[in-house]
Amino acid sequence: MNFDQIQVEKRLVSDPQDDERHVLRPSAVTKESIPYMIVLPEEQITCFVYTWVTPDSKAGAACCVYGPGIGPDAIFEKVDGIEVPREMGFRDWQVGGVHVRQGEPLRTVDMTYVGKRVSVDLHFEGIHPPYNYAGHPQGCPSIVADNRFEQSGTITGTLTVDGRRIPFNTTGHRDHSWGSREWGAIQHWKWLQGQAGPDFSVHFFDIMVAGRNHIRGYIYKDGKMTEVTSVDCEFEHDGTLSPTTMTAVLRDAEGRSVNIRGTKIASYPFLIGPQTINIQSGMSYTFDGKPGVGWFELSWPKSYHEYMSNRPA
């Protein structure tokens, strides 16, 4: 992909150095992390591979595969607290079963995961420059990170589950964040990424903290990447607050808009901290009527999620 042909404001583009590992300030809520996300509607399977590291250079990795194509129970494999060299960066990163090898910064990555029941071999190539949260006029919300970027791309490779090989050639997404993770301060969030082929991608993050919504995101279409300025999002959910369908209208700083409709393929309630549940949902989407794939994530306080999941019908 020739990023030089994409119209985008310089402030919205991440620095190539941000593809590497950062020096983190000492804190119990500080972390650096990178997930890779795969949605395969034809297989009814959703998968994420996730790696992270703390200020004291203790690292971890997780892989989760779920959906009707897997069966009633998700497969979740995780290692944590593994000491890694401080000089080891993401150009050649290994922890647990994860091995990340960067090619050209902010453009290409090869990632493999080898676990007990699951393995993933993935090549990622960005379809647009990574969206830089710090480029927003109010910067990156400090509750969730010092900074982060989001990038969709083409993904090719193979997912293997219990010996069953599932080749894929589709679109997917990665993000990279570093800094604070003050989950307990967050009341709720909605996070979406999606693509309709290699020429269209959208993302938004609508975070509620102390009664105030913070919105970040982008629209990439027609060769232009612009910043999202408003999000109108509604969703239906089951008794566990997992989304079943959703709709959204995104608007950007240039007056463009995108209408989104999504239907859940599968959801997984990921306990990301003692106080916080993130419901990770792979989705089939339409964007202005054009079919696509992506992710819809809802964050809830754990106590609220438990209450709503157990309240009388």
Backbone torsions as a table, in degrees:
resi	resn	phi	psi	omega
1	MET	NA	129.6	178.5
2	ASN	-90.4	98.6	-178.3
3	PHE	-65.5	-23.6	-178.5
4	ASP	-63.7	-20.7	-179.7
5	GLN	-87.9	-4.5	-179.1
6	ILE	-92.5	129.0	177.5
7	GLN	-81.7	118.5	-179.5
8	VAL	-156.7	139.3	176.2
9	GLU	-66.1	139.1	-176.7
10	LYS	-57.9	-36.3	-176.9
11	ARG	-63.4	-23.2	-177.4
12	LEU	-85.3	-5.5	-175.0
13	VAL	-101.8	131.5	179.8
14	SER	-69.2	154.9	174.5
15	ASP	-78.3	139.7	179.4
16	PRO	-53.3	-30.4	179.5
17	GLN	-64.4	-23.6	-179.4
18	ASP	-71.9	-8.4	173.3
19	ASP	-77.1	-11.2	-177.2
20	GLU	-97.7	178.5	177.5
21	ARG	-74.1	144.3	-177.6
22	HIS	-110.4	157.1	171.6
23	VAL	-81.6	121.6	-176.0
24	LEU	-100.8	139.3	176.6
25	ARG	-73.1	144.9	-178.7
26	PRO	-62.9	123.9	178.3
27	SER	-171.0	146.8	179.1
28	ALA	-69.2	-18.4	-177.0
29	VAL	-109.6	16.2	-178.0
30	THR	-101.2	139.3	-177.3
31	LYS	-161.0	157.9	169.3
32	GLU	-122.1	135.5	-173.7
33	SER	-149.5	153.3	177.8
34	ILE	-140.7	119.0	170.2
35	PRO	-106.0	152.7	170.8
36	TYR	-120.0	134.4	-171.0
37	MET	-123.0	133.1	-178.2
38	ILE	-128.6	129.8	176.4
39	VAL	-127.4	123.9	-177.1
40	LEU	-123.6	85.2	-176.0
41	PRO	-59.1	-38.3	-178.2
42	GLU	-66.3	-24.2	176.7
43	GLU	-97.0	-8.7	-174.8
44	GLN	56.4	46.7	-176.8
45	ILE	-131.8	139.2	172.9
46	THR	-124.4	142.3	-177.1
47	CYS	-146.6	140.8	167.3
48	PHE	-134.9	144.3	173.1
49	VAL	-119.9	133.1	-166.0
50	TYR	-139.0	132.8	175.0
51	THR	-133.9	152.1	-174.4
52	TRP	-153.3	165.9	177.1
53	VAL	-151.4	146.9	-177.6
54	THR	-103.7	171.3	-178.8
55	PRO	-59.7	-28.4	179.3
56	ASP	-90.1	18.2	174.3
57	SER	64.0	34.5	170.5
58	LYS	-99.5	126.3	-170.6
59	ALA	-119.6	167.3	178.3
60	GLY	-153.9	173.2	178.4
61	ALA	-154.9	149.8	178.1
62	ALA	-145.7	150.4	171.9
63	CYS	-135.4	132.8	179.0
64	CYS	-131.4	129.6	177.4
65	VAL	-127.1	131.3	-174.6
66	TYR	-157.5	164.0	179.5
67	GLY	130.2	167.4	179.7
68	PRO	-55.4	-29.7	178.7
69	GLY	-71.9	-12.0	176.5
70	ILE	-100.8	-35.0	-177.1
71	GLY	127.2	-172.6	-174.3
72	PRO	-70.9	-20.7	-176.0
73	ASP	-115.2	133.6	175.5
74	ALA	-69.1	152.8	170.4
75	ILE	-102.4	118.4	-178.3
76	PHE	-127.5	118.8	180.0
77	GLU	-121.3	135.2	-172.9
78	LYS	-150.4	142.1	167.2
79	VAL	-129.4	152.4	-178.2
80	ASP	-154.2	162.5	175.7
81	GLY	71.1	24.0	-180.0
82	ILE	-88.5	122.6	179.6
83	GLU	-73.3	129.4	179.1
84	VAL	-123.5	156.2	179.3
85	PRO	-61.6	138.7	179.8
86	ARG	-64.9	-25.3	-179.3
87	GLU	-85.0	-5.7	179.4
88	MET	-77.3	122.6	-179.1
89	GLY	-111.6	-174.0	-175.3
90	PHE	-83.3	-1.3	172.0
91	ARG	-67.0	-31.5	176.6
92	ASP	-150.8	87.2	-169.1
93	TRP	-112.9	127.6	179.2
94	GLN	-134.9	125.5	174.0
95	VAL	-153.2	132.2	-176.2
96	GLY	56.7	-130.5	179.2
97	GLY	-91.7	3.5	-176.1
98	VAL	-94.5	136.6	172.4
99	HIS	-135.0	115.7	179.2
100	VAL	-109.5	129.9	178.8
101	ARG	-130.1	111.3	-179.1
102	GLN	-81.8	143.0	170.2
103	GLY	-97.3	-120.4	176.6
104	GLU	-68.8	129.4	-176.6
105	PRO	-54.7	137.9	177.5
106	LEU	65.6	14.5	-178.1
107	ARG	-130.7	-54.4	-173.2
108	THR	-129.1	144.2	178.4
109	VAL	-145.2	141.0	167.0
110	ASP	-112.8	130.3	-177.5
111	MET	-132.9	132.7	172.6
112	THR	-125.5	149.1	173.3
113	TYR	-134.9	132.9	176.6
114	VAL	-128.8	114.9	179.2
115	GLY	-122.5	-163.7	-178.4
116	LYS	-73.9	-43.7	-178.0
117	ARG	-114.9	-17.3	-172.4
118	VAL	-126.8	142.2	167.2
119	SER	-137.8	150.1	180.0
120	VAL	-136.0	133.7	173.6
121	ASP	-126.2	113.9	-168.7
122	LEU	-135.8	134.4	169.2
123	HIS	-112.6	125.3	-178.2
124	PHE	-113.0	133.4	173.9
125	GLU	-133.4	117.2	-176.4
126	GLY	-59.6	142.5	177.2
127	ILE	-102.2	-6.4	176.5
128	HIS	-156.4	161.0	176.1
129	PRO	-59.9	144.8	177.6
130	PRO	-60.9	136.7	178.4
131	TYR	-78.5	123.9	-174.4
132	ASN	-95.0	111.3	-179.9
133	TYR	-60.6	-35.0	-177.7
134	ALA	-67.5	-14.4	178.2
135	GLY	-75.8	-13.1	177.4
136	HIS	-66.1	147.0	-179.5
137	PRO	-53.4	-32.1	177.0
138	GLN	-98.6	7.4	177.9
139	GLY	72.7	-167.0	177.5
140	CYS	-84.6	130.8	176.6
141	PRO	-56.2	120.2	-171.8
142	SER	-66.4	-18.2	178.3
143	ILE	-62.7	-37.0	-172.4
144	VAL	-101.1	-19.5	-179.1
145	ALA	-179.2	156.8	166.1
146	ASP	-67.2	-41.1	173.4
147	ASN	-163.4	166.5	178.1
148	ARG	-161.2	160.7	171.1
149	PHE	-134.0	160.0	179.7
150	GLU	-127.5	140.0	-179.8
151	GLN	-153.0	127.3	170.9
152	SER	-94.4	159.2	-178.8
153	GLY	-163.5	175.5	169.4
154	THR	-81.4	141.9	178.1
155	ILE	-130.6	133.3	175.8
156	THR	-131.0	148.3	178.9
157	GLY	158.4	-155.8	-177.2
158	THR	-140.7	131.4	169.9
159	LEU	-103.3	127.6	179.1
160	THR	-119.7	124.2	-178.6
161	VAL	-126.6	117.3	-179.8
162	ASP	49.8	42.1	177.6
163	GLY	86.3	-9.9	178.8
164	ARG	-86.7	119.5	-178.8
165	ARG	-89.8	129.9	-178.9
166	ILE	-127.1	94.0	176.8
167	PRO	-68.8	150.4	176.6
168	PHE	-142.5	149.9	175.8
169	ASN	-148.0	94.2	-168.9
170	THR	-152.1	-156.9	174.0
171	THR	-115.7	155.7	179.9
172	GLY	-156.2	-160.9	-170.4
173	HIS	-153.2	151.9	169.3
174	ARG	-138.7	156.1	165.8
175	ASP	-135.4	170.4	-178.5
176	HIS	-148.1	121.8	-177.6
177	SER	-135.5	152.8	-179.5
178	TRP	-151.2	140.9	-179.5
179	GLY	123.4	-151.1	-173.4
180	SER	-70.3	150.4	173.5
181	ARG	-132.8	71.8	-175.3
182	GLU	-88.0	70.3	-173.2
183	TRP	-58.3	-36.3	-175.8
184	GLY	-64.2	-19.6	-179.8
185	ALA	-84.8	-9.4	-174.8
186	ILE	-93.7	125.6	177.5
187	GLN	-79.0	-40.9	-176.7
188	HIS	-169.6	151.2	167.3
189	TRP	-146.6	156.4	169.9
190	LYS	-122.3	130.4	-177.4
191	TRP	-133.7	129.1	-177.2
192	LEU	-136.2	139.4	165.7
193	GLN	-137.3	146.2	179.4
194	GLY	-164.1	157.7	179.6
195	GLN	-137.8	149.6	170.7
196	ALA	-125.8	78.9	-174.2
197	GLY	80.6	-177.7	-173.6
198	PRO	-80.8	3.3	-177.7
199	ASP	-116.7	9.8	-176.1
200	PHE	-147.7	130.4	177.5
201	SER	-152.3	143.5	173.7
202	VAL	-135.9	156.2	176.3
203	HIS	-153.0	141.3	165.7
204	PHE	-145.8	152.1	176.4
205	PHE	-132.3	111.8	-179.3
206	ASP	-113.0	104.5	-172.0
207	ILE	-111.2	129.1	175.6
208	MET	-105.3	121.1	178.0
209	VAL	-132.0	123.9	178.6
210	ALA	52.4	40.7	176.0
211	GLY	80.2	2.6	-177.9
212	ARG	-115.5	136.7	178.1
213	ASN	-93.6	134.3	175.2
214	HIS	-115.6	123.5	-176.1
215	ILE	-117.3	129.6	174.1
216	ARG	-133.1	157.4	176.2
217	GLY	153.4	-179.3	-176.9
218	TYR	-148.2	160.8	167.6
219	ILE	-120.4	126.8	173.6
220	TYR	-120.2	109.8	176.4
221	LYS	-158.4	157.9	179.0
222	ASP	53.3	34.8	176.4
223	GLY	73.8	12.8	-178.0
224	LYS	-131.4	136.2	178.1
225	MET	-114.0	122.2	-175.0
226	THR	-131.8	161.0	-175.7
227	GLU	-88.4	135.4	176.0
228	VAL	-70.8	135.2	178.7
229	THR	-112.6	-21.3	177.5
230	SER	-150.5	150.6	179.9
231	VAL	-135.2	124.1	170.1
232	ASP	-112.9	109.3	-172.3
233	CYS	-128.8	133.0	174.3
234	GLU	-130.1	151.6	176.6
235	PHE	-151.3	151.4	169.6
236	GLU	-97.3	148.9	-178.1
237	HIS	-141.9	163.3	175.2
238	ASP	-90.4	-169.6	-175.8
239	GLY	-68.0	-12.3	179.2
240	THR	-103.8	14.6	-179.4
241	LEU	67.4	16.6	173.4
242	SER	-81.7	131.7	-176.9
243	PRO	-69.3	143.4	173.3
244	THR	-107.0	-42.3	173.4
245	THR	-139.9	160.6	177.3
246	MET	-151.7	155.5	171.6
247	THR	-135.4	151.7	177.2
248	ALA	-155.8	151.1	170.3
249	VAL	-123.0	121.1	176.5
250	LEU	-104.1	140.7	174.7
251	ARG	-128.3	146.1	-177.6
252	ASP	-116.1	179.6	-174.7
253	ALA	-67.5	-15.7	-180.0
254	GLU	-102.1	8.5	178.0
255	GLY	85.9	4.2	176.5
256	ARG	-76.6	158.4	178.3
257	SER	-142.3	157.6	175.5
258	VAL	-135.4	130.2	174.9
259	ASN	-99.7	128.0	-173.7
260	ILE	-120.3	135.8	169.7
261	ARG	-130.6	132.4	-177.3
262	GLY	-132.6	147.7	175.2
263	THR	-128.8	132.0	-175.4
264	LYS	-66.7	136.4	166.7
265	ILE	-92.1	-47.7	-179.7
266	ALA	-163.9	152.0	177.9
267	SER	-128.4	150.0	176.4
268	TYR	-136.8	123.6	178.2
269	PRO	-82.0	104.6	-174.3
270	PHE	-97.4	115.6	176.9
271	LEU	-80.4	99.8	-174.5
272	ILE	-90.2	-10.4	177.8
273	GLY	-166.5	169.2	-177.0
274	PRO	-57.6	-25.0	-173.9
275	GLN	-110.9	-1.3	-165.5
276	THR	-136.2	130.3	172.7
277	ILE	-109.2	127.8	171.8
278	ASN	-110.0	118.4	179.3
279	ILE	-90.4	111.2	-174.7
280	GLN	-94.9	116.0	-174.5
281	SER	-123.8	120.7	167.9
282	GLY	-77.5	138.4	-172.3
283	MET	-131.5	147.5	160.9
284	SER	-93.2	130.6	-174.3
285	TYR	-122.5	160.7	155.9
286	THR	-124.8	139.2	178.0
287	PHE	-119.5	110.3	-172.1
288	ASP	51.0	37.7	177.6
289	GLY	87.0	-9.6	-179.0
290	LYS	-89.0	128.1	-175.7
291	PRO	-68.9	146.6	179.1
292	GLY	-161.4	-171.1	-179.1
293	VAL	-135.2	168.1	175.9
294	GLY	166.9	-153.5	-167.7
295	TRP	-139.6	142.9	174.3
296	PHE	-135.4	120.1	-174.9
297	GLU	-119.0	132.3	176.5
298	LEU	-119.5	132.0	179.1
299	SER	-109.8	132.5	-179.4
300	TRP	-133.0	145.4	166.4
301	PRO	-58.3	136.4	-175.5
302	LYS	-57.3	-40.6	-179.1
303	SER	-64.7	-37.9	179.1
304	TYR	-69.4	-42.0	177.8
305	HIS	-60.1	-42.5	179.5
306	GLU	-66.2	-41.7	179.1
307	TYR	-61.9	-48.7	-177.5
308	MET	-66.4	-32.8	-178.9
309	SER	-73.8	-22.0	-176.0
310	ASN	-112.1	2.9	-178.2
311	ARG	-72.0	151.4	-179.9
312	PRO	-60.2	143.9	-179.6
313	ALA	-65.2	NA	NA
